[in-house]
Amino acid sequence: MDQNALQYTLALTQVPGIGSVIGKQLISHFGNAANVFRRYEELAPVKPRLAILIRQASKDIEMWKRTEAEMKFIEKYKLKVLFFQDADYPRRLADCYDSPVYLFYKGSADLNAEKTIGIVGTRSATDYGKAVTRDLIQGLRQEEPLIVSGLAYGIDSQAHRAALDNGLNTIGVLGHGLDRIYPSNNKAIAEKMLGQGGLLTEFFSCTEPDRENFPQRNRIIAGLCDAIIVVEAAEEGGALITADIAHTYNRDVFVVPGRIGDRYSGGCNMLIKQKKADIVRNADDLIFEMGWREAELKTPVVQPKLFIPLTLDEEKIIGLLSAEGELNIDELCRKSGLPVNKTAIALLNLELENVVRCRPGKLYSVSQSQAR
């Protein structure tokens, strides 16, 4: 991505009301982030409030200063910016509807490794939980999975440390910018990870590790992985959030069971009760469940998700895309009999509602949900 494109892309995500989902839809529809700012008037017929927000942001001097400062930070520390339409963007994460528009990455590992496992758990890990984590990763060494976690105290830190000790790449997903390490006691681990894995975030530098950032961080951990393993967790907390998100993404979720009544086994046992997770006792259990010995990688089952009222024009377009698979706007106009302006407005509204998706080459198709 050139500097001009990067500037507009970073700026777009700073516009109030534009998160990951809408940001990707706008970029896909308009071709790039710069066009969103240049052609925001086209949104007025379908999303007038959004058009106003983009117009206001385009004149926000402080927003452009923040964007310029971030670009300097990226250049100074030689960060990789992984854009959702790039080939090196994590493909597993790209399949998640709310994946980030971009990621800031510092490291050496391939984020599209053949096998990727997330290991999460309580910050107040017991000696038992730490030992299970260490033994589990040691048992996976021959499979050479990428180990992903959140660089927090407890199970996260133990997962990263065990991966490093066993020669495995490990990725820490952060709930803040890459200008700091939180908690600071993990700085030594993080520095080792840069040469044997890496650090990943969607947050600008100078973003504080505020509580509300961590659920966002957790969705990235879930989306990056083939499976999530919860080693120890109470009935509330970040590990359970990660597991729930992974479940909605149709990822495999596993837990290490614990004794009834133990606080940090409560969350794991609850996931089993809710039938959201299967039990793993050791690495052999995980290898069997993932089908790795037979080279059988599970493929998420996807189903179309249409829950909004459609206009007659939109129904025509959905019917054509459902029947044909992928069509460009010219083909849609010809087959539907609709003029270009009506087709474009209908497509934009359907994109913003996450009903259709614009793929590379301006090909439109019906979006796919990850719901079970």
C-alpha angles and dihedrals in degrees: 000000000000121000095258093052091045092052094054093043093053090045095051093060090054092061110108111251095022112107132160097292099047092037092058092044092052094047091048093049098044096036096240142010094260090061090053089061093041097046103031090127088075088069094059097088093054106020109021095165091052091050090053092050092051092047091051092047092051087065096042105115094189091054092053090047090054090049092050091049091052092051089054090049091051091050095045095052096034095236122178115234109208110202119204092241094049123105092234094054107112103272095208091054092045089064091062113093094222098043115139122271087233141356130215110224135186116178150065107259127107106246088202094059116158092246124030126177129183118210118191140160148135124329087225095063119177124225087256092054092049092049093049090050092049094047093045093054093043088054091052094052096104091052089057097213123177106247116217128190142141104262091238127138119279122016094009093056091044091052092052092044094049091048091053092047091052096047095252125138114246132192125207114205111206133210092210141036127301092249091086145026119231122226091030092213088072094061093104091051091047092052091053090048092060088069096037105035123333152235124273135188143154093210127101119245113272090037107139120230091252121174095247092058096065100071086054089050090049094057089058091052090050094046096048094058142074088215141004123221119199109200102178129356141154119232090268129040148078097299091059090048090053091048093049092049091048088052091054089048089056092245122148111260122199133180137194104232121228141189118295108255097026107125096221093047093054095086094047093048091047091055089052091049091050090050090236094121143034125222124257121184099178145347093284090059091052094046090051094047092049092047091229095145089058091040089241110150114189117238119214114246111233129194131187114258119205115163105144130091111257132208119234090258091051091048090054091052094046090049092052094046092047090053100039102033099218131019135166122230094262092054091047091052092049096046096041098040090227122136119249096254094053092045092050093049092048092049093049092051091047091050092050089051090049092240097120131028130213110221129194111295091037091277114155125213138164111275119245123222124215092220117129 
